[in-house]
Amino acid sequence: MRLHAQRTRILTGLALFGLLAGSRAATSEPEDELKSAIVLSFLRYSEWPHRASAGTPLTVGVLGRTSFAQVLHRALDGKVVNDRAIRLLEIKSAGELQGCQVLYVASEKAVEIKPALAEAHSMHALTIGESDHFLEYGGAVNLLLVDGHMSFEVNLQALAGTGVEISSKLLRYGQIKGRRP
């Protein structure tokens, strides 16, 4: 019963957040609104290995489409996760990732994705993307549209390299890659 209640709260929160965000940004793609809701869920249901003080922001860097960075900024603006304010940075190149705990790659271009992932890995940042090959390139979480519904897949090996732990409450809704038998 308790598990059902938690599941219902998570799904209801995602749905409501998507509806509210959609009403604030009529010009953005509906998929971007849903992606931003899922990113917020990952922030809420993740623990970083280095406990930062409550005053230190959780920094999310966005590389790629400016339109998505704007949608994500509206979705995360004013939000607090685990006593940490969320700060969003629009990143133009892999060299600008310093201080980011999360990197969202809103690009399909391997020439942008690969160097950004290499830099993010060296900083142990959680990586989230939306490219068909994002997990193959070494990303941890890939958002995708499946039969008209937003879903995600997780590369456990890449996730382990970040040191970030994502709650099983959230992981059960996605596809897990690299699971040991």
C-alpha positions in Angstrom: 0.0 0.0 0.0 2.8 2.4 0.9 4.7 1.6 -2.3 1.5 2.3 -4.3 1.1 5.7 -2.6 4.7 6.6 -3.4 4.4 5.5 -7.0 1.2 7.5 -7.3 2.8 10.6 -5.8 5.8 10.4 -8.2 3.6 9.9 -11.3 1.1 12.6 -10.3 3.9 15.0 -9.5 5.5 14.4 -13.0 2.1 14.8 -14.7 1.1 18.0 -12.8 4.6 19.5 -13.2 4.4 18.8 -17.0 0.9 20.5 -17.2 2.0 23.5 -15.1 5.2 24.0 -17.1 3.2 23.6 -20.3 0.9 26.4 -19.4 3.9 28.7 -18.7 5.6 28.1 -22.0 3.2 27.6 -24.9 5.9 28.1 -27.5 8.1 25.3 -26.4 7.9 21.7 -27.5 5.7 19.5 -25.3 8.6 16.9 -25.2 10.8 19.6 -23.6 8.3 20.2 -20.9 8.2 16.5 -20.0 12.0 16.2 -20.2 12.4 19.1 -17.7 10.0 17.4 -15.3 12.0 14.2 -15.5 15.2 16.1 -14.9 13.7 17.6 -11.8 12.7 14.1 -10.7 16.3 12.8 -11.2 17.5 15.7 -9.1 15.0 15.0 -6.3 15.7 11.2 -6.2 19.5 11.3 -6.4 22.2 11.6 -3.8 25.6 13.0 -4.6 28.7 11.4 -3.1 30.1 14.7 -1.7 27.7 16.2 0.7 27.7 19.9 0.1 26.4 22.4 2.6 22.8 23.6 2.4 23.9 27.0 1.0 25.8 25.5 -1.9 23.7 25.3 -5.1 23.2 22.2 -7.2 24.5 23.3 -10.5 23.0 21.9 -13.7 24.8 22.7 -17.0 23.0 22.5 -20.3 24.8 22.0 -23.5 23.0 22.2 -26.9 19.6 23.6 -27.8 19.1 27.0 -26.2 15.3 26.5 -26.4 15.6 23.5 -24.0 17.9 25.4 -21.7 15.1 28.1 -21.4 12.4 25.5 -20.7 14.6 23.8 -18.1 15.4 27.1 -16.5 11.7 27.9 -16.1 11.1 24.5 -14.7 13.9 24.6 -12.2 13.8 28.3 -11.3 13.3 28.7 -7.5 13.4 24.9 -6.8 15.3 23.5 -3.9 16.5 19.9 -3.8 17.9 18.3 -0.6 18.3 21.8 1.0 20.2 23.0 -2.1 19.0 25.6 -4.5 19.2 24.6 -8.2 21.3 26.7 -10.4 21.3 26.4 -14.2 24.2 27.3 -16.5 24.0 27.3 -20.3 27.2 25.7 -21.5 28.7 26.4 -24.9 31.6 24.0 -24.8 33.0 21.1 -22.6 35.5 23.5 -21.1 32.7 25.4 -19.3 31.6 22.5 -17.1 33.6 23.4 -14.1 31.5 23.3 -10.9 28.5 21.4 -12.5 27.1 18.4 -10.7 24.8 17.6 -13.5 25.2 17.9 -17.3 22.2 17.8 -19.6 23.2 17.4 -23.3 20.5 18.6 -25.6 22.3 17.7 -28.8 22.5 14.9 -31.3 26.0 15.9 -32.5 28.7 13.4 -31.5 31.3 16.2 -31.8 29.6 18.0 -28.9 28.5 15.0 -26.9 31.8 13.1 -26.6 34.1 15.9 -25.3 31.3 17.0 -22.9 30.9 13.5 -21.5 34.7 13.1 -21.1 34.9 16.3 -19.1 31.8 15.5 -17.1 33.2 12.0 -16.3 36.4 13.6 -14.9 34.2 15.7 -12.6 31.9 12.8 -11.6 28.9 14.8 -12.8 25.6 13.0 -13.5 25.0 13.1 -17.3 21.6 13.2 -18.9 21.0 13.4 -22.6 18.5 12.8 -25.4 20.6 11.4 -28.3 20.0 7.9 -29.8 23.6 7.0 -29.0 24.0 8.9 -25.7 24.5 5.7 -23.6 26.9 4.3 -26.1 29.0 7.4 -25.9 29.1 7.0 -22.1 26.2 9.0 -20.8 24.4 7.8 -17.6 20.7 8.7 -18.4 19.1 9.0 -21.7 15.6 10.5 -22.2 13.5 9.1 -25.0 10.0 9.0 -26.5 8.5 5.5 -26.6 5.1 5.1 -28.2 4.2 8.7 -27.5 5.3 8.5 -23.9 8.4 10.0 -22.3 10.7 7.4 -20.8 14.4 7.0 -19.9 17.2 4.4 -20.0 20.1 4.3 -17.5 23.6 3.0 -18.1 24.5 1.5 -14.7 28.2 1.4 -15.5 28.3 5.1 -16.4 26.2 5.9 -13.4 28.5 4.1 -11.1 31.4 6.2 -12.4 29.7 9.3 -11.2 29.2 8.2 -7.7 25.7 9.5 -7.8 23.0 7.2 -6.4 19.6 7.3 -8.0 16.7 6.0 -5.9 15.3 2.6 -7.0 11.9 4.3 -6.7 12.7 6.3 -9.8 14.8 3.7 -11.6 12.0 1.2 -11.7 10.2 3.4 -14.3 13.0 3.3 -16.8 15.0 0.7 -18.8 18.2 -0.4 -17.1 21.3 -1.1 -19.3 24.3 -2.9 -18.0 22.6 -4.8 -15.2 24.6 -7.7 -13.9 22.8 -11.1 -14.2 
